[in-house]
C-alpha cells in the first residue's frame, strides 16, 4: 500500500523481537484496515505476517 504522510512507523519495526505485549488498551489503526489494541500488538501481527504495517491513526479504525 502507498505510505501516506499521515502514517507513522511503529517504534517496534526497529527491534529484533517482541517478548510480550502489555495489556494496556491504546487502540491504533493500521494501514491494513485493522484496529489493534495497542502499538505492540500491531507490531506483533506485523512480524507474524512478515509485512510492515504502519499506524494511520491513534484510535480505532
C-alpha distance matrix in Angstrom:
0.0 3.8 6.3 9.1 12.7 13.3 11.3 13.6 13.7 15.9 19.2 19.4 16.9 19.8 22.4 23.3 24.1 24.4 27.8 27.7 25.9 28.1 28.6 28.2 26.3 24.0 21.1 17.5 14.5 11.3 7.8 8.3 11.1 13.9 16.7 18.2 21.9 21.3 19.2 20.9 20.1 16.3 17.0 19.1 16.6 14.0 16.9 18.0 14.9 14.5 10.9 10.1 9.5 9.9 12.5 12.0 15.7 18.9 19.9 19.2 16.4
3.8 0.0 3.8 6.1 9.7 11.1 9.8 12.4 13.1 16.0 19.2 20.1 17.5 20.1 23.1 24.5 25.6 26.0 29.6 29.5 27.5 29.4 30.1 29.3 27.4 24.6 21.9 18.2 15.4 12.7 9.1 10.9 13.1 16.1 18.4 19.9 23.4 22.4 20.0 22.2 21.9 18.0 18.6 21.2 19.2 16.3 19.2 20.8 18.0 17.2 13.4 11.8 11.2 10.4 12.6 11.6 15.3 18.7 20.1 20.1 17.3
6.3 3.8 0.0 3.8 6.6 8.1 6.5 8.8 9.8 13.0 16.1 17.4 15.1 17.5 20.7 22.5 23.7 24.0 27.6 27.5 25.4 27.1 28.0 27.0 25.2 22.2 19.9 16.1 13.8 11.3 8.4 11.2 13.3 15.7 17.4 18.5 21.7 20.1 17.6 19.9 20.1 16.4 16.7 19.8 18.3 15.4 18.2 20.4 18.1 17.0 13.3 10.7 9.9 8.0 10.0 9.3 13.0 16.1 18.1 18.7 16.5
9.1 6.1 3.8 0.0 3.8 5.3 5.6 8.8 11.1 14.2 17.3 19.2 17.5 19.8 22.9 25.2 26.2 26.2 29.7 29.2 26.7 28.0 28.7 27.1 25.1 21.9 19.6 15.9 13.7 12.1 9.4 12.7 13.8 16.5 17.7 19.2 22.1 20.6 18.3 21.2 21.5 17.9 18.7 22.0 20.6 18.0 21.1 23.2 21.2 20.4 16.6 13.8 12.3 9.6 10.3 8.4 11.6 15.0 17.0 17.9 15.7
12.7 9.7 6.6 3.8 0.0 3.8 5.5 7.8 10.7 14.0 16.5 19.1 17.7 19.4 22.8 25.4 26.7 26.5 30.0 29.5 27.0 27.9 28.8 26.9 25.1 21.6 19.9 16.3 14.8 13.8 11.9 15.6 16.5 18.7 19.2 20.3 22.7 20.8 18.4 21.4 22.4 19.0 19.5 23.1 22.3 19.7 22.6 25.1 23.5 22.4 18.9 15.6 14.2 10.9 10.9 9.2 11.5 14.5 17.1 18.7 17.1
13.3 11.1 8.1 5.3 3.8 0.0 3.8 6.6 10.1 12.6 15.5 18.1 17.3 19.5 22.4 25.2 25.9 25.3 28.5 27.6 24.7 25.3 25.9 23.8 21.8 18.2 16.5 13.1 11.7 11.5 10.3 14.1 14.3 16.2 16.2 17.4 19.7 17.9 15.9 19.2 20.1 16.9 18.0 21.5 20.7 18.7 21.8 24.1 22.8 22.3 18.8 15.5 13.3 9.7 8.5 6.1 7.9 10.9 13.4 15.2 13.9
11.3 9.8 6.5 5.6 5.5 3.8 0.0 3.8 6.8 9.3 12.5 14.7 13.8 16.2 19.0 21.6 22.3 21.7 25.1 24.4 21.7 22.7 23.5 21.8 20.0 16.7 14.8 11.1 9.8 8.7 7.7 11.5 12.4 13.9 14.1 14.9 17.3 15.4 13.0 16.1 16.9 13.5 14.4 17.9 17.2 15.0 18.0 20.4 19.2 18.6 15.2 11.8 9.6 6.0 5.4 4.4 7.3 10.1 12.7 14.2 13.0
13.6 12.4 8.8 8.8 7.8 6.6 3.8 0.0 3.7 6.3 9.0 11.6 11.0 13.1 15.9 18.8 19.6 19.1 22.4 21.9 19.4 20.4 21.6 20.0 18.8 15.5 14.4 10.9 10.7 9.6 9.7 13.2 14.4 15.1 14.8 14.6 16.6 14.0 11.0 13.9 15.4 12.3 12.5 16.2 16.2 13.9 16.6 19.4 18.8 17.8 14.8 11.1 9.4 5.7 5.2 6.6 8.4 10.0 13.2 15.2 14.8
13.7 13.1 9.8 11.1 10.7 10.1 6.8 3.7 0.0 3.8 6.3 8.4 7.3 9.5 12.3 15.1 16.1 16.0 19.5 19.5 17.4 19.0 20.7 19.6 19.0 16.0 15.1 11.8 12.0 10.1 10.5 13.2 15.2 15.4 15.4 14.4 16.4 13.5 10.0 12.0 13.8 10.8 10.0 13.7 14.1 11.5 13.5 16.7 16.4 14.9 12.3 8.6 7.8 5.2 6.4 9.1 11.1 12.1 15.2 16.8 16.6
15.9 16.0 13.0 14.2 14.0 12.6 9.3 6.3 3.8 0.0 3.8 5.5 6.1 8.6 10.4 13.2 13.6 12.8 16.2 15.8 13.7 15.2 17.0 16.2 15.9 13.3 12.8 10.1 11.1 9.7 11.4 13.5 15.2 14.5 13.8 12.0 13.5 10.4 6.6 8.3 10.5 8.1 7.0 10.8 11.9 9.9 11.8 14.9 15.3 14.3 12.4 9.0 7.9 6.3 6.5 10.1 11.2 11.1 14.0 15.6 16.0
19.2 19.2 16.1 17.3 16.5 15.5 12.5 9.0 6.3 3.8 0.0 3.8 5.7 6.5 8.0 11.4 12.0 11.5 14.7 14.8 13.1 14.5 17.1 16.3 16.9 14.5 15.0 12.8 14.5 13.4 15.1 17.1 18.9 17.9 16.9 14.6 15.3 11.7 8.1 8.7 11.8 10.5 8.4 11.7 13.7 12.0 12.8 16.2 17.2 15.8 14.6 11.5 11.2 10.0 10.2 13.6 14.3 13.5 16.6 18.5 19.4
19.4 20.1 17.4 19.2 19.1 18.1 14.7 11.6 8.4 5.5 3.8 0.0 3.8 5.2 5.3 8.1 8.3 8.0 11.5 12.1 11.0 13.3 16.0 16.2 17.0 15.4 15.7 13.8 15.4 13.7 15.7 16.9 19.0 17.5 16.8 14.1 14.8 11.7 8.2 7.2 10.0 9.2 6.1 8.7 11.2 9.7 9.6 13.0 14.6 13.1 12.7 10.3 10.7 10.8 11.7 15.4 16.3 15.6 18.1 19.4 20.2
16.9 17.5 15.1 17.5 17.7 17.3 13.8 11.0 7.3 6.1 5.7 3.8 0.0 3.8 5.7 7.8 9.1 10.0 13.8 14.8 14.1 16.7 19.2 19.4 19.9 18.0 17.7 15.2 15.9 13.4 14.5 15.6 18.3 17.5 17.6 15.4 17.0 14.2 10.6 10.0 11.9 10.1 6.9 9.6 11.2 8.5 8.4 12.1 12.9 10.7 10.0 7.5 9.0 9.5 11.6 15.1 16.9 16.9 19.5 20.5 20.7
19.8 20.1 17.5 19.8 19.4 19.5 16.2 13.1 9.5 8.6 6.5 5.2 3.8 0.0 3.8 6.7 9.2 10.8 14.3 15.9 15.7 18.1 21.1 21.3 22.2 20.4 20.5 18.2 19.2 17.0 18.0 19.3 22.0 21.2 21.1 18.8 19.9 16.8 13.2 12.4 14.9 13.6 10.2 12.4 14.6 12.1 11.2 14.9 16.0 13.4 13.1 10.8 12.6 12.8 14.6 18.1 19.7 19.5 22.4 23.8 24.1
22.4 23.1 20.7 22.9 22.8 22.4 19.0 15.9 12.3 10.4 8.0 5.3 5.7 3.8 0.0 3.8 5.8 7.7 10.9 13.0 13.5 16.1 19.3 20.0 21.5 20.2 20.8 19.0 20.4 18.5 20.0 20.8 23.4 22.0 21.7 18.8 19.4 16.5 13.3 11.4 13.9 13.6 9.9 11.2 14.0 12.3 10.6 14.0 15.9 13.6 14.3 12.7 14.3 15.0 16.6 20.3 21.5 20.8 23.4 24.6 25.3
23.3 24.5 22.5 25.2 25.4 25.2 21.6 18.8 15.1 13.2 11.4 8.1 7.8 6.7 3.8 0.0 3.8 7.2 10.0 12.9 14.2 17.3 20.4 21.8 23.3 22.5 22.8 21.2 22.4 20.1 21.5 21.7 24.5 23.0 23.0 20.1 20.9 18.4 15.5 13.0 14.8 14.7 10.9 11.1 13.8 12.3 9.5 12.5 14.7 12.3 13.9 13.3 15.5 17.0 18.9 22.6 24.1 23.5 25.8 26.5 27.0
24.1 25.6 23.7 26.2 26.7 25.9 22.3 19.6 16.1 13.6 12.0 8.3 9.1 9.2 5.8 3.8 0.0 3.8 6.4 9.3 11.1 14.4 17.4 19.2 20.9 20.7 21.1 20.0 21.4 19.4 21.3 21.2 23.6 21.6 21.3 18.1 18.5 16.4 14.1 11.0 12.4 13.1 9.6 8.7 11.9 11.4 8.5 10.8 13.8 12.3 14.3 14.0 15.5 17.3 18.8 22.6 23.7 22.7 24.6 25.0 25.8
24.4 26.0 24.0 26.2 26.5 25.3 21.7 19.1 16.0 12.8 11.5 8.0 10.0 10.8 7.7 7.2 3.8 0.0 3.8 5.8 7.3 10.7 13.7 15.6 17.5 17.6 18.2 17.6 19.4 18.0 20.4 20.3 22.2 19.7 19.0 15.5 15.4 13.4 11.6 8.1 9.5 11.1 8.1 6.8 10.5 11.0 8.9 10.7 14.0 13.5 15.1 14.6 15.2 16.8 17.6 21.4 21.9 20.6 22.1 22.5 23.7
27.8 29.6 27.6 29.7 30.0 28.5 25.1 22.4 19.5 16.2 14.7 11.5 13.8 14.3 10.9 10.0 6.4 3.8 0.0 3.8 7.1 10.1 13.0 15.5 17.9 18.7 19.7 19.8 21.9 20.9 23.6 23.2 24.8 22.0 21.0 17.3 16.5 14.9 13.9 10.2 11.2 13.7 11.3 9.3 12.9 14.1 12.0 12.9 16.5 16.5 18.4 18.2 18.6 20.2 20.7 24.4 24.6 22.9 24.1 24.3 25.9
27.7 29.5 27.5 29.2 29.5 27.6 24.4 21.9 19.5 15.8 14.8 12.1 14.8 15.9 13.0 12.9 9.3 5.8 3.8 0.0 3.8 6.6 9.2 12.0 14.5 15.7 16.9 17.6 20.0 19.5 22.6 22.2 23.3 20.1 18.6 14.8 13.4 12.2 12.1 8.4 9.1 12.3 10.9 8.9 12.2 14.2 13.0 13.5 17.0 17.6 19.1 18.7 18.3 19.7 19.6 23.1 22.8 20.7 21.5 21.7 23.6
25.9 27.5 25.4 26.7 27.0 24.7 21.7 19.4 17.4 13.7 13.1 11.0 14.1 15.7 13.5 14.2 11.1 7.3 7.1 3.8 0.0 3.8 6.4 8.6 10.9 12.0 13.3 14.1 16.8 16.7 20.1 20.0 20.7 17.5 15.5 11.7 10.0 8.6 8.9 5.6 6.4 9.9 9.3 8.1 11.2 13.2 13.0 13.8 16.9 17.7 18.5 17.6 16.5 17.4 16.8 20.1 19.4 17.1 17.9 18.2 20.3
28.1 29.4 27.1 28.0 27.9 25.3 22.7 20.4 19.0 15.2 14.5 13.3 16.7 18.1 16.1 17.3 14.4 10.7 10.1 6.6 3.8 0.0 3.8 5.6 8.7 10.3 12.5 14.2 17.3 18.1 21.7 21.8 22.0 18.7 16.1 12.5 9.7 8.4 9.7 7.5 8.6 12.0 12.1 11.6 14.3 16.3 16.6 17.4 20.3 21.2 21.7 20.4 18.9 19.2 17.8 20.8 19.5 16.6 17.1 17.8 20.5
28.6 30.1 28.0 28.7 28.8 25.9 23.5 21.6 20.7 17.0 17.1 16.0 19.2 21.1 19.3 20.4 17.4 13.7 13.0 9.2 6.4 3.8 0.0 3.8 6.4 9.2 11.1 13.6 16.7 18.0 21.7 21.6 21.1 17.7 14.8 11.4 8.0 8.1 10.8 9.3 9.1 12.6 13.7 13.0 14.9 17.5 18.2 18.4 21.0 22.6 22.9 21.8 19.8 20.1 18.4 20.9 19.2 16.3 15.9 16.1 19.1
28.2 29.3 27.0 27.1 26.9 23.8 21.8 20.0 19.6 16.2 16.3 16.2 19.4 21.3 20.0 21.8 19.2 15.6 15.5 12.0 8.6 5.6 3.8 0.0 3.8 6.2 9.1 11.9 15.3 17.2 21.0 21.4 20.6 17.5 14.1 11.1 7.5 7.0 9.9 9.7 10.2 12.9 14.4 14.6 16.4 18.5 19.7 20.4 22.7 24.0 23.7 22.1 19.7 19.4 17.0 19.2 17.0 13.7 13.5 14.3 17.6
26.3 27.4 25.2 25.1 25.1 21.8 20.0 18.8 19.0 15.9 16.9 17.0 19.9 22.2 21.5 23.3 20.9 17.5 17.9 14.5 10.9 8.7 6.4 3.8 0.0 3.8 5.9 9.3 12.6 15.0 18.8 19.2 17.9 14.9 11.2 8.9 5.3 5.9 9.5 10.5 10.2 12.1 14.5 15.1 16.0 18.1 20.0 20.5 22.2 23.8 23.1 21.4 18.5 18.0 15.3 16.9 14.5 11.2 10.2 10.8 14.2
24.0 24.6 22.2 21.9 21.6 18.2 16.7 15.5 16.0 13.3 14.5 15.4 18.0 20.4 20.2 22.5 20.7 17.6 18.7 15.7 12.0 10.3 9.2 6.2 3.8 0.0 3.8 6.6 10.2 12.8 16.4 17.5 16.3 13.8 10.2 8.3 5.9 4.7 7.5 9.8 10.2 11.1 13.4 14.9 15.7 17.1 19.4 20.4 21.7 22.9 21.7 19.5 16.5 15.3 12.3 13.7 11.1 7.6 7.4 9.0 12.4
21.1 21.9 19.9 19.6 19.9 16.5 14.8 14.4 15.1 12.8 15.0 15.7 17.7 20.5 20.8 22.8 21.1 18.2 19.7 16.9 13.3 12.5 11.1 9.1 5.9 3.8 0.0 3.8 6.8 9.8 13.3 14.2 12.6 10.2 6.6 5.5 4.6 4.9 7.5 10.2 9.5 9.5 12.6 14.2 14.1 15.4 18.2 19.0 19.7 21.2 19.7 17.7 14.3 13.3 10.2 11.2 8.9 6.3 4.9 5.5 8.7
17.5 18.2 16.1 15.9 16.3 13.1 11.1 10.9 11.8 10.1 12.8 13.8 15.2 18.2 19.0 21.2 20.0 17.6 19.8 17.6 14.1 14.2 13.6 11.9 9.3 6.6 3.8 0.0 3.8 6.4 9.9 11.3 10.2 8.5 5.8 5.4 6.7 5.8 6.4 9.7 9.4 7.8 10.9 13.2 12.7 13.2 16.3 17.5 17.8 18.9 16.9 14.6 11.1 9.7 6.5 7.6 5.9 4.5 4.7 5.7 7.4
14.5 15.4 13.8 13.7 14.8 11.7 9.8 10.7 12.0 11.1 14.5 15.4 15.9 19.2 20.4 22.4 21.4 19.4 21.9 20.0 16.8 17.3 16.7 15.3 12.6 10.2 6.8 3.8 0.0 3.8 6.7 8.1 6.7 5.9 4.6 6.3 9.1 9.0 9.0 12.1 11.1 8.6 11.8 14.1 12.6 12.7 16.3 17.2 16.7 17.9 15.5 13.4 9.6 8.4 5.7 5.7 5.3 6.3 6.0 5.4 4.9
11.3 12.7 11.3 12.1 13.8 11.5 8.7 9.6 10.1 9.7 13.4 13.7 13.4 17.0 18.5 20.1 19.4 18.0 20.9 19.5 16.7 18.1 18.0 17.2 15.0 12.8 9.8 6.4 3.8 0.0 3.8 5.2 5.6 5.5 6.3 7.3 10.8 10.4 9.3 11.8 10.6 7.2 9.9 12.3 10.4 9.7 13.5 14.5 13.5 14.5 11.8 9.8 6.0 5.5 4.6 5.6 7.5 9.2 9.7 9.0 7.7
7.8 9.1 8.4 9.4 11.9 10.3 7.7 9.7 10.5 11.4 15.1 15.7 14.5 18.0 20.0 21.5 21.3 20.4 23.6 22.6 20.1 21.7 21.7 21.0 18.8 16.4 13.3 9.9 6.7 3.8 0.0 3.8 5.3 7.4 9.3 11.0 14.5 14.1 12.6 15.0 14.0 10.3 12.3 14.8 12.5 11.0 14.7 15.8 13.9 14.6 11.3 9.4 6.1 5.5 6.1 5.7 8.9 11.6 12.3 11.6 9.3
8.3 10.9 11.2 12.7 15.6 14.1 11.5 13.2 13.2 13.5 17.1 16.9 15.6 19.3 20.8 21.7 21.2 20.3 23.2 22.2 20.0 21.8 21.6 21.4 19.2 17.5 14.2 11.3 8.1 5.2 3.8 0.0 3.8 5.6 8.8 10.6 14.4 14.7 13.7 15.4 13.6 10.2 12.4 13.9 10.9 10.0 13.7 13.9 11.7 13.1 10.2 9.7 6.7 8.1 9.1 9.2 11.8 14.1 14.0 12.4 9.8
11.1 13.1 13.3 13.8 16.5 14.3 12.4 14.4 15.2 15.2 18.9 19.0 18.3 22.0 23.4 24.5 23.6 22.2 24.8 23.3 20.7 22.0 21.1 20.6 17.9 16.3 12.6 10.2 6.7 5.6 5.3 3.8 0.0 3.8 6.8 9.8 13.4 14.4 14.2 16.4 14.3 11.4 14.4 15.8 12.9 12.8 16.5 16.5 14.7 16.6 13.9 13.1 9.8 10.2 9.8 9.0 10.6 12.8 11.9 9.6 6.6
13.9 16.1 15.7 16.5 18.7 16.2 13.9 15.1 15.4 14.5 17.9 17.5 17.5 21.2 22.0 23.0 21.6 19.7 22.0 20.1 17.5 18.7 17.7 17.5 14.9 13.8 10.2 8.5 5.9 5.5 7.4 5.6 3.8 0.0 3.8 6.4 10.0 11.5 12.0 13.7 11.2 8.9 12.3 13.2 10.5 11.4 14.9 14.6 13.5 15.8 13.9 13.3 9.9 10.8 10.0 10.2 11.0 12.1 10.8 8.2 6.5
16.7 18.4 17.4 17.7 19.2 16.2 14.1 14.8 15.4 13.8 16.9 16.8 17.6 21.1 21.7 23.0 21.3 19.0 21.0 18.6 15.5 16.1 14.8 14.1 11.2 10.2 6.6 5.8 4.6 6.3 9.3 8.8 6.8 3.8 0.0 3.8 6.8 8.6 10.0 12.0 9.7 8.3 12.1 13.1 11.2 12.6 16.0 15.9 15.7 17.8 16.1 14.9 11.4 11.5 9.6 10.1 9.6 9.6 7.8 5.3 5.5
18.2 19.9 18.5 19.2 20.3 17.4 14.9 14.6 14.4 12.0 14.6 14.1 15.4 18.8 18.8 20.1 18.1 15.5 17.3 14.8 11.7 12.5 11.4 11.1 8.9 8.3 5.5 5.4 6.3 7.3 11.0 10.6 9.8 6.4 3.8 0.0 3.8 5.4 7.0 8.5 6.1 5.6 9.3 10.1 9.0 10.9 13.8 13.9 14.5 16.5 15.3 14.1 10.9 11.4 9.7 11.4 10.9 9.8 8.9 7.6 8.9
21.9 23.4 21.7 22.1 22.7 19.7 17.3 16.6 16.4 13.5 15.3 14.8 17.0 19.9 19.4 20.9 18.5 15.4 16.5 13.4 10.0 9.7 8.0 7.5 5.3 5.9 4.6 6.7 9.1 10.8 14.5 14.4 13.4 10.0 6.8 3.8 0.0 3.8 7.2 8.2 6.3 7.7 10.8 11.2 11.2 13.5 15.8 15.9 17.3 19.1 18.4 17.1 14.1 14.3 12.2 14.0 12.6 10.4 9.3 8.6 11.2
21.3 22.4 20.1 20.6 20.8 17.9 15.4 14.0 13.5 10.4 11.7 11.7 14.2 16.8 16.5 18.4 16.4 13.4 14.9 12.2 8.6 8.4 8.1 7.0 5.9 4.7 4.9 5.8 9.0 10.4 14.1 14.7 14.4 11.5 8.6 5.4 3.8 0.0 3.8 5.5 5.5 6.6 8.9 10.2 11.1 12.6 14.7 15.7 17.2 18.4 17.5 15.6 12.9 12.5 10.3 12.8 11.4 8.9 9.3 10.0 12.4
19.2 20.0 17.6 18.3 18.4 15.9 13.0 11.0 10.0 6.6 8.1 8.2 10.6 13.2 13.3 15.5 14.1 11.6 13.9 12.1 8.9 9.7 10.8 9.9 9.5 7.5 7.5 6.4 9.0 9.3 12.6 13.7 14.2 12.0 10.0 7.0 7.2 3.8 0.0 3.8 5.5 5.1 6.3 8.7 10.1 10.4 12.5 14.3 15.6 16.1 15.0 12.6 10.3 9.8 8.1 11.3 10.8 9.0 10.6 11.8 13.4
20.9 22.2 19.9 21.2 21.4 19.2 16.1 13.9 12.0 8.3 8.7 7.2 10.0 12.4 11.4 13.0 11.0 8.1 10.2 8.4 5.6 7.5 9.3 9.7 10.5 9.8 10.2 9.7 12.1 11.8 15.0 15.4 16.4 13.7 12.0 8.5 8.2 5.5 3.8 0.0 3.8 5.3 4.9 6.2 8.7 9.6 10.6 12.3 14.4 14.9 14.7 13.0 11.5 11.9 11.3 14.7 14.5 12.7 14.0 14.7 16.4
20.1 21.9 20.1 21.5 22.4 20.1 16.9 15.4 13.8 10.5 11.8 10.0 11.9 14.9 13.9 14.8 12.4 9.5 11.2 9.1 6.4 8.6 9.1 10.2 10.2 10.2 9.5 9.4 11.1 10.6 14.0 13.6 14.3 11.2 9.7 6.1 6.3 5.5 5.5 3.8 0.0 3.8 5.3 5.0 6.2 8.4 9.9 10.5 12.5 13.9 13.8 12.9 11.0 12.2 11.7 14.8 14.7 13.3 13.7 13.3 14.7
16.3 18.0 16.4 17.9 19.0 16.9 13.5 12.3 10.8 8.1 10.5 9.2 10.1 13.6 13.6 14.7 13.1 11.1 13.7 12.3 9.9 12.0 12.6 12.9 12.1 11.1 9.5 7.8 8.6 7.2 10.3 10.2 11.4 8.9 8.3 5.6 7.7 6.6 5.1 5.3 3.8 0.0 3.8 5.5 5.3 6.0 8.7 9.9 10.8 11.9 11.0 9.6 7.3 8.6 8.4 11.6 12.3 11.7 12.5 12.2 12.8
17.0 18.6 16.7 18.7 19.5 18.0 14.4 12.5 10.0 7.0 8.4 6.1 6.9 10.2 9.9 10.9 9.6 8.1 11.3 10.9 9.3 12.1 13.7 14.4 14.5 13.4 12.6 10.9 11.8 9.9 12.3 12.4 14.4 12.3 12.1 9.3 10.8 8.9 6.3 4.9 5.3 3.8 0.0 3.8 5.4 4.9 6.2 8.6 10.1 10.1 9.8 8.3 7.5 9.1 10.0 13.6 14.7 14.1 15.6 15.8 16.3
19.1 21.2 19.8 22.0 23.1 21.5 17.9 16.2 13.7 10.8 11.7 8.7 9.6 12.4 11.2 11.1 8.7 6.8 9.3 8.9 8.1 11.6 13.0 14.6 15.1 14.9 14.2 13.2 14.1 12.3 14.8 13.9 15.8 13.2 13.1 10.1 11.2 10.2 8.7 6.2 5.0 5.5 3.8 0.0 3.8 5.4 5.3 6.2 8.9 9.7 10.6 10.5 10.1 12.4 13.3 16.7 17.6 16.9 17.8 17.4 18.0
16.6 19.2 18.3 20.6 22.3 20.7 17.2 16.2 14.1 11.9 13.7 11.2 11.2 14.6 14.0 13.8 11.9 10.5 12.9 12.2 11.2 14.3 14.9 16.4 16.0 15.7 14.1 12.7 12.6 10.4 12.5 10.9 12.9 10.5 11.2 9.0 11.2 11.1 10.1 8.7 6.2 5.3 5.4 3.8 0.0 3.8 5.4 4.9 6.3 8.3 8.7 9.3 8.5 11.4 12.6 15.5 16.9 16.8 17.2 16.1 16.1
14.0 16.3 15.4 18.0 19.7 18.7 15.0 13.9 11.5 9.9 12.0 9.7 8.5 12.1 12.3 12.3 11.4 11.0 14.1 14.2 13.2 16.3 17.5 18.5 18.1 17.1 15.4 13.2 12.7 9.7 11.0 10.0 12.8 11.4 12.6 10.9 13.5 12.6 10.4 9.6 8.4 6.0 4.9 5.4 3.8 0.0 3.8 5.5 5.5 5.9 5.4 5.6 5.7 9.0 11.2 14.2 16.2 16.7 17.7 17.1 16.6
16.9 19.2 18.2 21.1 22.6 21.8 18.0 16.6 13.5 11.8 12.8 9.6 8.4 11.2 10.6 9.5 8.5 8.9 12.0 13.0 13.0 16.6 18.2 19.7 20.0 19.4 18.2 16.3 16.3 13.5 14.7 13.7 16.5 14.9 16.0 13.8 15.8 14.7 12.5 10.6 9.9 8.7 6.2 5.3 5.4 3.8 0.0 3.8 5.5 4.7 6.6 7.6 9.1 12.2 14.4 17.7 19.6 19.8 21.0 20.5 20.3
18.0 20.8 20.4 23.2 25.1 24.1 20.4 19.4 16.7 14.9 16.2 13.0 12.1 14.9 14.0 12.5 10.8 10.7 12.9 13.5 13.8 17.4 18.4 20.4 20.5 20.4 19.0 17.5 17.2 14.5 15.8 13.9 16.5 14.6 15.9 13.9 15.9 15.7 14.3 12.3 10.5 9.9 8.6 6.2 4.9 5.5 3.8 0.0 3.8 5.5 8.0 10.1 11.0 14.5 16.5 19.5 21.3 21.5 22.0 20.9 20.6
14.9 18.0 18.1 21.2 23.5 22.8 19.2 18.8 16.4 15.3 17.2 14.6 12.9 16.0 15.9 14.7 13.8 14.0 16.5 17.0 16.9 20.3 21.0 22.7 22.2 21.7 19.7 17.8 16.7 13.5 13.9 11.7 14.7 13.5 15.7 14.5 17.3 17.2 15.6 14.4 12.5 10.8 10.1 8.9 6.3 5.5 5.5 3.8 0.0 3.8 5.6 8.6 9.6 13.4 15.9 18.4 20.7 21.5 22.1 20.7 19.7
14.5 17.2 17.0 20.4 22.4 22.3 18.6 17.8 14.9 14.3 15.8 13.1 10.7 13.4 13.6 12.3 12.3 13.5 16.5 17.6 17.7 21.2 22.6 24.0 23.8 22.9 21.2 18.9 17.9 14.5 14.6 13.1 16.6 15.8 17.8 16.5 19.1 18.4 16.1 14.9 13.9 11.9 10.1 9.7 8.3 5.9 4.7 5.5 3.8 0.0 3.8 6.9 9.4 12.9 15.9 18.7 21.3 22.2 23.3 22.5 21.5
10.9 13.4 13.3 16.6 18.9 18.8 15.2 14.8 12.3 12.4 14.6 12.7 10.0 13.1 14.3 13.9 14.3 15.1 18.4 19.1 18.5 21.7 22.9 23.7 23.1 21.7 19.7 16.9 15.5 11.8 11.3 10.2 13.9 13.9 16.1 15.3 18.4 17.5 15.0 14.7 13.8 11.0 9.8 10.6 8.7 5.4 6.6 8.0 5.6 3.8 0.0 3.8 6.3 9.8 13.1 15.5 18.4 19.8 21.1 20.4 19.0
10.1 11.8 10.7 13.8 15.6 15.5 11.8 11.1 8.6 9.0 11.5 10.3 7.5 10.8 12.7 13.3 14.0 14.6 18.2 18.7 17.6 20.4 21.8 22.1 21.4 19.5 17.7 14.6 13.4 9.8 9.4 9.7 13.1 13.3 14.9 14.1 17.1 15.6 12.6 13.0 12.9 9.6 8.3 10.5 9.3 5.6 7.6 10.1 8.6 6.9 3.8 0.0 3.8 6.5 10.0 12.6 15.5 17.0 18.7 18.6 17.4
9.5 11.2 9.9 12.3 14.2 13.3 9.6 9.4 7.8 7.9 11.2 10.7 9.0 12.6 14.3 15.5 15.5 15.2 18.6 18.3 16.5 18.9 19.8 19.7 18.5 16.5 14.3 11.1 9.6 6.0 6.1 6.7 9.8 9.9 11.4 10.9 14.1 12.9 10.3 11.5 11.0 7.3 7.5 10.1 8.5 5.7 9.1 11.0 9.6 9.4 6.3 3.8 0.0 3.8 6.8 9.3 12.1 13.6 15.1 14.9 13.7
9.9 10.4 8.0 9.6 10.9 9.7 6.0 5.7 5.2 6.3 10.0 10.8 9.5 12.8 15.0 17.0 17.3 16.8 20.2 19.7 17.4 19.2 20.1 19.4 18.0 15.3 13.3 9.7 8.4 5.5 5.5 8.1 10.2 10.8 11.5 11.4 14.3 12.5 9.8 11.9 12.2 8.6 9.1 12.4 11.4 9.0 12.2 14.5 13.4 12.9 9.8 6.5 3.8 0.0 3.8 6.3 9.2 11.1 13.2 13.7 12.7
12.5 12.6 10.0 10.3 10.9 8.5 5.4 5.2 6.4 6.5 10.2 11.7 11.6 14.6 16.6 18.9 18.8 17.6 20.7 19.6 16.8 17.8 18.4 17.0 15.3 12.3 10.2 6.5 5.7 4.6 6.1 9.1 9.8 10.0 9.6 9.7 12.2 10.3 8.1 11.3 11.7 8.4 10.0 13.3 12.6 11.2 14.4 16.5 15.9 15.9 13.1 10.0 6.8 3.8 0.0 3.8 5.7 7.3 9.6 10.7 10.2
12.0 11.6 9.3 8.4 9.2 6.1 4.4 6.6 9.1 10.1 13.6 15.4 15.1 18.1 20.3 22.6 22.6 21.4 24.4 23.1 20.1 20.8 20.9 19.2 16.9 13.7 11.2 7.6 5.7 5.6 5.7 9.2 9.0 10.2 10.1 11.4 14.0 12.8 11.3 14.7 14.8 11.6 13.6 16.7 15.5 14.2 17.7 19.5 18.4 18.7 15.5 12.6 9.3 6.3 3.8 0.0 3.8 7.1 8.9 9.9 8.6
15.7 15.3 13.0 11.6 11.5 7.9 7.3 8.4 11.1 11.2 14.3 16.3 16.9 19.7 21.5 24.1 23.7 21.9 24.6 22.8 19.4 19.5 19.2 17.0 14.5 11.1 8.9 5.9 5.3 7.5 8.9 11.8 10.6 11.0 9.6 10.9 12.6 11.4 10.8 14.5 14.7 12.3 14.7 17.6 16.9 16.2 19.6 21.3 20.7 21.3 18.4 15.5 12.1 9.2 5.7 3.8 0.0 3.8 5.6 7.7 7.6
18.9 18.7 16.1 15.0 14.5 10.9 10.1 10.0 12.1 11.1 13.5 15.6 16.9 19.5 20.8 23.5 22.7 20.6 22.9 20.7 17.1 16.6 16.3 13.7 11.2 7.6 6.3 4.5 6.3 9.2 11.6 14.1 12.8 12.1 9.6 9.8 10.4 8.9 9.0 12.7 13.3 11.7 14.1 16.9 16.8 16.7 19.8 21.5 21.5 22.2 19.8 17.0 13.6 11.1 7.3 7.1 3.8 0.0 3.8 7.1 8.8
19.9 20.1 18.1 17.0 17.1 13.4 12.7 13.2 15.2 14.0 16.6 18.1 19.5 22.4 23.4 25.8 24.6 22.1 24.1 21.5 17.9 17.1 15.9 13.5 10.2 7.4 4.9 4.7 6.0 9.7 12.3 14.0 11.9 10.8 7.8 8.9 9.3 9.3 10.6 14.0 13.7 12.5 15.6 17.8 17.2 17.7 21.0 22.0 22.1 23.3 21.1 18.7 15.1 13.2 9.6 8.9 5.6 3.8 0.0 3.8 6.4
19.2 20.1 18.7 17.9 18.7 15.2 14.2 15.2 16.8 15.6 18.5 19.4 20.5 23.8 24.6 26.5 25.0 22.5 24.3 21.7 18.2 17.8 16.1 14.3 10.8 9.0 5.5 5.7 5.4 9.0 11.6 12.4 9.6 8.2 5.3 7.6 8.6 10.0 11.8 14.7 13.3 12.2 15.8 17.4 16.1 17.1 20.5 20.9 20.7 22.5 20.4 18.6 14.9 13.7 10.7 9.9 7.7 7.1 3.8 0.0 3.8
16.4 17.3 16.5 15.7 17.1 13.9 13.0 14.8 16.6 16.0 19.4 20.2 20.7 24.1 25.3 27.0 25.8 23.7 25.9 23.6 20.3 20.5 19.1 17.6 14.2 12.4 8.7 7.4 4.9 7.7 9.3 9.8 6.6 6.5 5.5 8.9 11.2 12.4 13.4 16.4 14.7 12.8 16.3 18.0 16.1 16.6 20.3 20.6 19.7 21.5 19.0 17.4 13.7 12.7 10.2 8.6 7.6 8.8 6.4 3.8 0.0
